[in-house]
Amino acid sequence: MTKGKITRIIFHGLVWVILVVLPVYLAKRYRIVNDFLLPYYTFLAVNALIFYTNYLFLVPRLFFRKKKYRFVFSVLGLVICFYFITSFANGQINNRTSKNDTGQSDRQRNERRIPRQPPRSPGIIVAIPHARLIGYASSSLFMVFLSLGLRLLERQDEVEKAKLNAELAILKNQISPHFFFNTLNNIYSLIGRNNEDSKNAVIKLSKLMRYVLNESGEDNKLLNEEIAFMNNYIDLMKLRIGSRTRLNVNFPTGCSDIKVPHLIFITLIENAFKYGISVQDESFVNISLECEENIIRFKCENGLPESNRVSDQTSSGIGLDNLQKRLNLIYPDSHELEINKTGDKYEVTLNISL
């Protein structure tokens, strides 16, 4: 059962608890005669049955399946059926009340503060059924339209969520080929220069891809697992770093119960190594992550060596666009991605509120 369904069940339960308990409280609080409670609960039960019959059965099975005429006739049949049930129940309640009133003494009537009522005129007797019919029709149709409206809103919400999940799946599927392609390019640069490092790089790549492929079905991962994945990737990148590049990595170790979207940080690290290191010039890459109770702060900065400034950054732009779309879908109002670029430095800061 999803969180949305649980929330709806709790909301419905709270509403009906209030509707059931509130009249009893008011009767005791203001010392009101309890004769109205039985008709009230009968009215409440009938409206609840109309609401949930339409909400759970008629709307999903007829209205959503484009069977509009059958839906209309079913609703009319439902309303008419419960009208006769209500009339019968009210008749039984009135008979019971009349018998109770007949068996009471005048002193008991005065204690209950029920005034003697004069005989009703024929005009009033005719007017009451019409008023009761209008009241029933109004309340029952209100329940029908209320249940229909809630179902339509929930269906729209479900459609939007399904659309977002489909877009997220597409974006996630774009990550693995992009990541794999970049990593293979890095290993290719090692081949011919150092066979032992190349072999180690292939082993590390197999571990990375096993994590990417085997866990790709999960939307969220523990932050500690993502940190281990990033450390393995950084170890792989160290094989191509020369003595002229400074690398600083600072990851926490106490974030075992925090979950984050799968591979959410790797694009930023990829770009830092791709455009921030140079064999010819002085360069640096600084990567840090902090996690507090409700906030994750990720920061990645790298230099922009002169030899890399003319590089084609098309793939970098695609990766950042992909990341921004994922963040907008997963954390629409609870993230901040800030990118600052100067002449010799590129800095990205990502703050996520959990």
C-alpha positions in Angstrom: 0.0 0.0 0.0 1.4 3.4 -1.0 1.8 6.4 1.2 -0.8 8.2 -0.7 -3.4 5.5 -0.1 -2.6 5.4 3.6 -2.9 9.2 3.8 -6.3 9.0 2.2 -7.5 6.3 4.5 -6.4 8.2 7.6 -8.1 11.4 6.2 -11.4 9.6 5.6 -11.2 8.0 9.1 -10.6 11.3 10.8 -13.6 13.0 9.0 -16.0 10.2 10.0 -14.8 10.1 13.6 -15.5 13.8 13.8 -18.9 13.4 12.3 -19.8 10.6 14.7 -18.3 12.0 17.9 -19.1 15.7 17.6 -23.0 15.4 18.0 -22.5 13.4 21.2 -20.1 15.9 22.6 -22.4 18.8 21.7 -25.4 17.1 23.3 -23.6 16.6 26.6 -21.8 20.0 26.5 -25.0 22.0 26.0 -27.5 19.5 27.6 -29.4 19.0 24.5 -32.1 16.3 24.4 -30.7 13.1 22.7 -33.7 12.5 20.5 -32.0 13.9 17.5 -29.1 11.5 17.6 -30.8 8.5 16.1 -32.2 10.4 13.1 -28.8 12.0 12.7 -26.9 8.8 12.6 -29.4 7.3 10.2 -28.9 10.2 7.9 -25.2 10.0 8.3 -25.1 6.2 7.6 -27.2 6.6 4.4 -25.0 9.4 3.1 -21.9 7.4 3.9 -23.3 4.4 1.9 -24.1 6.6 -1.0 -20.7 8.3 -0.9 -18.6 5.1 -0.8 -20.8 3.1 -3.2 -20.2 5.8 -5.8 -16.5 6.4 -4.7 -15.4 2.8 -4.6 -17.5 1.1 -7.3 -19.6 3.2 -9.6 -16.9 5.8 -10.5 -14.0 3.4 -11.1 -16.0 0.7 -12.9 -18.4 2.9 -14.9 -17.4 6.5 -15.1 -13.7 5.9 -15.7 -14.5 3.2 -18.2 -16.5 5.6 -20.4 -19.8 4.0 -19.5 -21.4 7.3 -18.7 -25.1 6.4 -19.3 -24.8 3.3 -17.1 -23.2 5.4 -14.5 -26.0 8.0 -14.5 -28.7 5.3 -14.3 -26.8 3.5 -11.5 -26.5 6.7 -9.5 -30.2 7.5 -9.9 -31.1 3.9 -8.9 -28.8 4.2 -5.9 -30.3 7.5 -4.7 -33.9 6.3 -5.2 -33.2 3.0 -3.4 -31.8 4.7 -0.4 -34.6 7.2 -0.4 -37.1 4.4 0.4 -34.7 3.0 2.9 -34.4 6.4 4.6 -38.2 6.9 4.6 -38.7 3.5 6.2 -36.1 4.1 8.8 -37.5 7.6 9.6 -41.0 6.1 10.0 -39.7 3.5 12.5 -37.9 6.2 14.4 -41.0 8.5 14.5 -43.2 5.6 15.7 -40.7 4.8 18.5 -40.5 8.4 19.5 -44.3 8.7 19.6 -44.6 5.7 21.8 -42.0 7.0 24.2 -43.7 10.4 24.3 -47.2 8.8 24.9 -45.9 6.7 27.9 -44.4 9.7 29.7 -46.2 11.8 32.3 -46.7 15.6 32.0 -44.0 16.0 34.7 -41.5 14.1 32.6 -42.3 16.2 29.6 -41.8 19.4 31.6 -38.4 18.1 32.9 -37.3 17.4 29.3 -38.6 20.8 28.3 -40.6 19.5 25.4 -43.6 21.8 24.8 -47.0 20.4 24.0 -47.6 20.9 20.3 -50.9 21.9 18.9 -52.6 19.7 16.3 -51.0 20.1 12.9 -53.0 21.6 10.1 -53.5 19.6 6.8 -51.3 22.1 5.0 -48.4 21.4 7.2 -48.8 17.7 6.9 -48.6 18.0 3.1 -45.6 20.3 3.2 -43.4 18.0 5.3 -42.9 15.2 2.8 -41.9 17.6 0.1 -39.4 19.3 2.4 -38.0 15.9 3.4 -37.7 14.9 -0.3 -35.9 18.1 -1.2 -33.5 17.7 1.7 -32.8 14.1 0.9 -32.2 14.8 -2.8 -29.9 17.7 -2.0 -27.8 15.7 0.5 -27.6 12.6 -1.6 -26.7 14.4 -4.8 -24.0 16.4 -2.8 -22.5 13.0 -1.7 -22.6 11.8 -5.3 -20.8 14.9 -6.7 -18.4 15.0 -3.8 -17.3 11.4 -4.2 -17.0 11.9 -8.0 -14.9 15.1 -7.5 -12.6 13.4 -5.1 -12.1 10.4 -7.3 -11.3 12.7 -10.3 -8.7 14.6 -8.3 -7.1 11.4 -7.0 -7.0 10.0 -10.6 -5.4 13.1 -11.9 -2.8 12.9 -9.1 -2.2 9.2 -10.0 -1.7 10.1 -13.7 0.7 12.9 -12.8 2.7 10.5 -10.6 2.8 7.8 -13.3 4.0 10.4 -15.7 6.8 11.6 -13.3 7.8 8.0 -12.7 8.1 7.4 -16.4 10.2 10.5 -16.9 12.4 9.5 -14.0 12.9 6.0 -15.5 13.9 7.5 -18.9 16.4 9.8 -17.1 17.8 7.0 -15.1 18.3 4.9 -18.2 20.3 7.7 -19.7 22.8 7.7 -16.8 24.3 4.3 -17.3 25.3 4.5 -20.9 26.7 8.0 -20.4 28.6 6.9 -17.3 29.9 3.8 -19.0 31.0 5.6 -22.1 33.0 8.2 -20.1 34.6 5.5 -17.9 35.7 3.5 -20.9 37.3 6.6 -22.4 39.3 6.9 -19.1 40.5 3.3 -19.2 41.4 3.6 -22.9 43.7 6.5 -22.0 45.6 4.1 -19.7 46.1 1.3 -22.2 49.6 1.3 -23.6 50.9 3.5 -20.7 50.5 1.1 -17.8 49.2 -2.4 -18.3 48.9 -3.1 -14.6 46.8 0.0 -14.0 44.7 -0.8 -16.9 43.9 -4.3 -15.5 43.0 -2.7 -12.1 40.9 -0.2 -13.9 38.9 -2.9 -15.7 38.3 -4.7 -12.3 37.1 -1.5 -10.7 34.9 -0.7 -13.7 33.3 -4.2 -13.4 32.4 -3.4 -9.7 31.0 0.0 -10.6 28.9 -1.4 -13.4 27.6 -4.2 -11.2 26.4 -1.6 -8.8 24.8 0.5 -11.5 23.1 -2.4 -13.3 22.1 -4.6 -10.4 20.7 -1.8 -8.3 19.2 0.3 -11.2 15.7 -1.0 -10.3 15.7 0.9 -7.0 14.8 4.6 -6.9 16.6 5.4 -3.7 19.8 4.0 -2.2 21.4 4.4 1.2 23.8 7.3 1.2 26.6 5.1 2.6 26.2 2.9 -0.5 26.3 5.9 -2.8 29.5 7.1 -1.0 31.2 3.7 -1.5 30.3 3.9 -5.2 31.7 7.4 -5.5 34.9 6.3 -3.7 35.4 3.5 -6.1 34.9 5.8 -9.1 37.4 8.3 -7.6 39.9 5.5 -7.1 39.5 4.6 -10.7 40.1 8.3 -11.7 43.2 8.5 -9.6 44.9 6.1 -12.0 45.0 8.9 -14.6 45.9 11.8 -12.3 49.4 13.1 -12.6 51.6 14.8 -10.0 50.4 18.2 -11.1 46.8 17.6 -9.9 45.7 18.0 -6.3 42.7 15.9 -5.2 40.8 16.4 -1.9 37.9 14.2 -1.0 35.8 14.5 2.2 32.9 12.1 2.7 31.1 11.5 6.0 30.8 8.0 7.6 27.7 8.5 9.8 24.8 8.7 7.3 23.6 5.1 7.4 19.9 5.8 7.6 19.7 8.5 4.9 18.4 7.6 1.4 19.1 9.5 -1.8 18.2 9.0 -5.5 20.5 6.5 -7.2 23.6 8.0 -8.9 22.4 11.6 -8.1 26.0 13.0 -7.5 28.1 11.1 -10.0 27.5 13.5 -12.9 29.1 16.3 -11.0 32.1 14.2 -10.1 32.5 13.0 -13.7 32.5 16.5 -15.0 35.1 17.6 -12.4 37.5 14.9 -13.5 36.8 15.3 -17.2 37.4 19.1 -17.3 39.3 19.8 -14.1 42.5 17.7 -14.5 45.4 18.2 -16.8 48.7 16.5 -17.5 50.3 19.7 -18.6 49.0 22.4 -16.2 48.5 22.7 -12.5 45.0 21.5 -11.6 42.8 20.5 -8.7 39.6 18.7 -7.8 37.8 19.2 -4.4 34.8 17.0 -3.5 33.0 17.2 -0.2 29.7 16.0 1.2 28.0 16.9 4.5 24.9 15.4 6.0 22.9 16.8 8.9 19.5 15.8 10.3 17.5 17.1 7.3 20.0 18.5 4.9 22.6 17.1 2.5 25.2 19.5 1.2 27.4 18.3 -1.7 30.1 20.5 -3.2 32.4 19.8 -6.1 34.9 22.3 -7.4 37.7 22.0 -10.0 40.1 24.2 -11.8 39.9 25.0 -15.5 43.3 24.4 -16.9 44.2 26.3 -20.0 44.5 23.1 -22.0 41.0 22.0 -21.2 39.1 25.3 -21.8 38.7 24.6 -25.5 37.3 21.1 -24.9 33.9 20.2 -26.2 31.5 20.4 -23.2 28.4 19.2 -24.9 28.2 16.0 -22.9 28.7 18.0 -19.7 25.7 20.1 -20.5 23.6 17.0 -21.2 24.6 15.5 -17.9 23.8 18.6 -16.0 20.4 19.0 -17.7 19.6 15.4 -16.9 20.6 16.0 -13.2 18.5 19.2 -13.0 15.4 17.4 -14.5 15.8 14.6 -11.9 16.1 17.0 -9.1 13.0 19.0 -10.3 11.0 15.7 -10.4 12.2 14.2 -7.1 12.7 17.4 -5.0 10.6 20.1 -6.7 10.7 22.6 -3.9 13.4 21.2 -1.6 16.7 21.4 -3.5 19.1 24.1 -4.6 21.7 23.6 -7.4 24.1 26.5 -7.7 26.8 26.6 -10.4 29.5 29.2 -10.4 32.1 29.5 -13.2 35.0 31.9 -13.3 38.0 32.1 -15.5 40.0 29.4 -13.8 37.5 27.7 -11.5 34.2 25.8 -11.8 32.2 25.2 -8.6 28.9 23.3 -8.1 26.9 23.2 -4.9 23.9 21.0 -4.3 21.8 21.3 -1.2 18.9 18.8 -0.6 16.3 19.2 2.1 15.0 15.8 3.2 
